[in-house]
Amino acid sequence: MTAVLEAVEAAPKPIVRPSTVPRRPSNVYRRLRAPLAILPWLFPAVTLVLTLLDTGVSGRDIALYAFYFAFDIVLPGTLVYRALRGSRGNVPEDLGLGAATGLLLMLGSWALSAALDKFVLLPWWPALIVVPFLAVPRLHRYWRVSRPRPLPLRWSWIVAAGLVLLVLSEYPGWMTTPLPPAGGVIYQDLYYHLALVHEMMRPMPFEVPQLSGTPLHYHYLSDADIATASMITKIDPAIVLLRLWVVPVAGTAVFVAATLVRSLSGKWWAGALGGTAAILGLPLLLGTAYTPLGGSPVNALSPSQVYVLPLQALMVVFTVDVLRGRPLRWAWVLIFPLALACAGAKSSALPPFLAGLLAATVVVLIGYRRRLLSVLTLLALTVAGVGIGFRLFAGGGAGTLGFQPLSVLYWMAPYRDTIGHEDVIDGSRFLPYGVETTGTMGRLFIAGLLVWWFLMQAPRMLGVFGIVTGTTKREPATWLLAGMAAAGAGAMFLLWHPSASQVYFYAGALPFGTVAVAWMMADLARGWRAVLAGALAGGTWALLAPQMYAPRMDRVVNWIFVLAEPLIRTAIIAIGLGLIGLILHRMVTGRTPWKAIMPALLAAVLTAGLVGGAKRQIEDIDSAAAAVPSGPQDPGKLVLSGEMVAAQWLDQNAGRDDIVATNVHCIPIDWTQSCDSRAFWVAGLTGRRTVIESWGYTDEAVAQDGVNGERYFKQPAPDLMRYILNQRVFAHGQPEDVAEFQRLYKVKWLFADDRAAGGRSANLSEVATLRFSSGPVSIYELP
C-alpha cells in the first residue's frame, strides 16, 4: 500500500502555464519517478515473503495477513488519523501514523466484541470506518494527501533498508522455532503468550489459561491483537504469533519513529537515519566479547514489548506537538485510549514516559506558561490511563517489583562471574551481597562497569546531553526524551525483580533516547558533509572491528581487559581519523571545522549501532543455519511432533469453553527432583483452559521467589489440593476422584502424556472415552 500510494503521489501532474512557448515533453526522470518510488519498498517486501516461505508459512497465509493488515489496520487508521490530525504531506508518514492509529482502533473493536461476546462482528469493524469516508462527500479529501510535500527518494531507500534489517533480524528466530505440529523446542514464553492469545478469543472476564477459574491480571493487549488477526483471517494463531505478526507491528514503529525525528529536527535525513536506528539499532558492539545489557527494543520473545512500540511512539508524537504549542484538535480523543492501551500492552512502558513528561512540564512552567494548560491536561489523561491500566492489567509478578540498587548487575556476566558470584537474587538485602561486601578495588570495578555500559549505550544515552547543547536545550520536548531515557536506565539500575523484568523499563525508553541523539545531531549539524563522513566512518568501523573472545572469566583483571580494549582501540582510531580530517579541511579551506565534530560523532555512533546490528544478524543467520540440522539444543524442553498433533486435534474438536486436565506440568516433562513449572505448551497448543498445567508465572509463585532457596518457577503449586487431585486422577483413575474432579472444575477432557512424571493409569479407559491418540498422548472425553 505504501508503494502504490507513494507512486500515485509521485506521478507527474498536469501543469497549466501561461506561456505561449510549447512545453517540452517530460524528461526521463519524470517518467520514471513513479516506478522509482515503488522500487525501494520491493526489497523489504520480497525479503519478508521469501523468509516466511522458507520457514514454513504458506503463500495463502502471507497474502491473507497482508490483506488484513493493509485494509483492516492501515486503511481505516490512516483515514481516522487524517481526519483528526491532518496529513503530513506525504504517503509513507501518513501510513505509518495511520497504522499505529489503526492498531488502537482494532484494539477497541476487540474489547467491545469480547465484552459482548460478539466476535462475529470483528471482520465488519473496518467497514464502520471506511464506509462513511466513502459515503460522505466532505470526508473524501482524507483519501488523498493534502498539500503534498513528498519526501526525497533517499528517505525511502534508508527506511526500506532498515525494514530489510528488521526482517533479517527475525529470520534466525524463525529458522530455529518450529511451527506446530513439526515438533521441537519453542521458548516457553511464546507458549505462554499463545495460551493468552486463545484466551483473548473468549468473552470477558478472562482467566489464567493454565489455572482455570483464576482471574487474569496481565498486560495482555498484544495477545488480543494477535487473537483479532487470527479470528478475522482464520489463520492458525501459532502462525500469526510465531511468524506473521512481529514485522508489520515493528515496521509500523519504524515509520512512526522516523516521523517523530523529522518532526523534531525538520530534516528528512535525520528522520530516516534516526527513526530506523531508534527501533532497529543496537548498542555499540565494536567487536566486544560481551554485549551490554539492553539490546534491541524489538524482541520477538516478548510480544508485549514489540506491540507497545508503535503505540508509545504515537503517544510521543502527540506529546511533542502539545509541548511545542501545536493544537491537537480532535486528536485529543485519542490520548486517554492510547495511554490505557500502552499500560495494557506493557506495564513498564509509561512510567519512564511520565517521568520525562514531568520534567518537560517543569520547563513549560518556567518558560512557556501559555502551553501549561494543554500540558497539564495531557499529563492528567496519561496518569488516568496508567492508573486504570494498573488496576485492569497489572499482574504476572508485577507486584513483586522492589527497590534494590544495582541488583541488575547480577545479569551482567562481568559482575556475576567475579564479585557477584555469591549473590542470591531474592531482593532481601538493600544492596546485592557482592556490592555490599567488596573492597575499594571491587567498587572501582563496578564504577568502571557502569561507565563502560553508558559508553556502549551511546546511541541511546548520549541523548541526555541534548538538555545542555545547541538549541535543543530550550525545547521542552528534549527534556521529555532525555527524561525518558534517564528514567528508564535509572529504573533498571535501582529496582529489583526476580526475573530481571526491570530491564523492560529501559527497553521501552531506549528508542526515544536514540530519537534525542538523532535530533541533537541534526540540530548541531551545519551541513550534510560532516554527518555523512561520520556515518561512513562509524559504519565502516562497525564492519571491520575485530571480534574479541573472552578468556578465563572468573578474574576481574581479565574482564577489565575484555571490556576496555574495544573502547581504547576505537578511541585511538577515531582521534586519528578526526585529526586527519581537521588537517585536510584546514589545508583546503583555511578554517578548522570544530563545530562539525559533534554531529559527525553522533552520526558515527548511530550508524555504528545500525551496522553493528546488521553484522550481528548475518552472524546469527549463519549460526541458526548451522544449528538447525543438529536438532534442538535443550532436549528437556522438546515437545514431540506427536504431542503437538494431539494438542491440535483437541483444539479442533473441543468446545471453546471446555476445560482440560493434564498431567504435564514441568520442564523436563519427566522431572524427578525439581519441577520447573514453565511448560505452558498444553494450554498454548490446545487453546483451552486447563485445571492446572504450569504455574510458574502466577502472581503467587513469583511472590514466593527465594522461599526455601528455590526460584519462583520451582515453587510448589499455588493450589496444592487442586494439584494433588489432578495427579490422583491420572495416576490411579478412580471413579470417585474423577467424579469429584468434574464436580469441582467442570472438566471435559483429559490430556494424558505417558512421558510426564507419574504416568497414565490404565483405569482411565474405564472412566472416560478414549477419543484420540498420538505419540505418547492419549486424549479422553469424560461423560
C-alpha positions, 0 to 999 in steps of 0.5 A: 500500500505504501508503494502504490500510494507513494507512486500515485503521489509521485506521478507527474501532474498536469501543469497549466502555464501561461506561456505561449512557448510549447512545453517540452515533453517530460524528461526521463526522470519524470517518467520514471519517478513513479516506478522509482518510488515503488522500487525501494519498498520491493526489497523489504517486501520480497525479503519478508515473503521469501523468509516466511516461505522458507520457514514454513508459512504458506503463500495463502497465509502471507497474502491473507495477513497482508490483506488484513493488515493493509485494509483492516489496520492501515486503511481505516487508521490512516483515514481516522488519523487524517481526519483528526490530525491532518496529513503530513504531506506525504504517503509513507508518514501518513501510513505509518501514523495511520497504522499505529492509529489503526492498531488502537482502533482494532484494539477497541473493536476487540474489547467491545466484541469480547465484552459482548461476546460478539466476535462475529462482528470483528471482520465488519469493524473496518467497514464502520470506518471506511464506509462513511469516508466513502459515503460522505462527500466532505470526508473524501479529501482524507483519501488523498494527501493534502498539500503534498510535500513528498519526501526525497527518494533517499528517505525511502531507500534508508527506511526500506533498508532498515525494514530489510534489517528488521526482517533479517533480524527475525529470520534466525528466530524463525529458522530455529522455532518450529511451527506446530505440529513439526515438533521441537523446542519453542521458548516457553514464553511464546507458549505462554503468550499463545495460551493468552492469545486463545484466551483473548478469543473468549468473552470477558472476564478472562482467566489464567489459561493454565489455572482455570477459574483464576482471574487474569491480571496481565498486560495482555493487549498484544495477545488480543491483537494477535487473537483479532488477526487470527479470528478475522483471517482464520489463520492458525494463531501459532502462525500469526504469533510465531511468524506473521505478526512481529514485522508489520507491528515493528515496521509500523514503529519504524515509520512512526519513529522516523516521523517523530525525528523529522518532526523534531529536527525538520530534516528528512535525513535525520528522520530516516537515519534516526527513526530506523536506528531508534527501533532497529539499532543496537548498542555499540558492539565494536567487536566486544566479547560481551554485549551490554545489557539492553539490546534491541527494543524489538524482541520477538520473545516478548510480544508485549514489548514489540506491540507497545512500540508503535503505540508509545511512539504515537503517544510521543508524537502527540506529546511533542506537538502539545509541548511545542504549542501545536493544537491537537484538535480532535486528536485529543480523543485519542490520548486517554485510549492510547495511554490505557492501551500502552499500560495494557500492552506493557506495564513498564512502558509509561512510567519512564514516559511520565517521568520525562513528561514531568520534567518537560512540564517543569520547563513549560512552567518556567518558560512557556506558561501559555502551553501549561494548560494543554500540558497539564491536561495531557499529563492528567489523561496519561496518569488516568490511563496508567492508573486504570491500566494498573488496576485492569492489567497489572499482574504476572509478578508485577507486584513483586517489583522492589527497590534494590540498587544495582541488583541488575548487575547480577545479569551482567556476566562481568559482575556475576562471574567475579564479585557477584558470584555469591549473590542470591537474587531474592531482593532481601538485602538493600544492596546485592551481597557482592556490592555490599561486601567488596573492597575499594578495588571491587567498587572501582570495578563496578564504577568502571562497569557502569561507565563502560555500559553508558559508553556502549549505550551511546546511541541511546544515552548520549541523548541526555546531553541534548538538555545542555547543547545547541538549541535543543536545550530550550525545547521542552520536548528534549527534556521529555526524551532525555527524561525518558531515557534517564528514567528508564536506565535509572529504573533498571539500575535501582529496582529489583525483580526476580526475573530481571523484568526491570530491564523492560523499563529501559527497553521501552525508553531506549528508542526515544533516547536514540530519537534525542541523539538523532535530533541533537545531531541534526540540530548541531549539524551545519551541513550534510558533509560532516554527518555523512563522513561520520556515518561512513566512518562509524559504519565502516568501523562497525564492519571491520572491528575485530571480534574479541573472545573472552578468556578465563572469566572468573578474574576481574583483571581479565574482564577489565581487559575484555571490556576496555580494549574495544573502547581504547582501540576505537578511541585511538582510531577515531582521534586519528581519523578526526585529526586527519580530517581537521588537517585536510579541511584546514589545508583546503579551506583555511578554517578548522571545522570544530563545530562539525565534530559533534554531529559527525560523532553522533552520526558515527555512533548511530550508524555504528549501532545500525551496522553493528546490528546488521553484522550481528544478524548475518552472524546469527543467520549463519549460526541458526543455519548451522544449528538447525540440522543438529536438532534442538539444543535443550532436549528437556524442553522438546515437545514431540511432533506427536504431542503437538498433533494431539494438542491440535486435534483437541483444539479442533474438536473441543468446545471453546469453553471446555476445560482440560486436565493434564498431567504435564506440568514441568520442564523436563516433562519427566522431572524427578527432583525439581519441577520447573513449572514453565511448560505452558505448551498444553494450554498454548497448543490446545487453546483451552483452559486447563485445571492446572498445567504450569504455574510458574508465572502466577502472581503467587509463585513469583511472590514466593521467589527465594522461599526455601532457596528455590526460584519462583518457577520451582515453587510448589503449586499455588493450589496444592489440593487442586494439584494433588487431585489432578495427579490422583486422577491420572495416576490411579483413575478412580471413579470417585476422584474423577467424579469429584474432579468434574464436580469441582472444575467442570472438566471435559477432557483429559490430556494424558502424556505417558512421558510426564512424571507419574504416568497414565493409569490404565483405569482411565479407559474405564472412566472416560472415552478414549477419543484420540491418540498420538505419540505418547498422548492419549486424549479422553472425553469424560461423560 
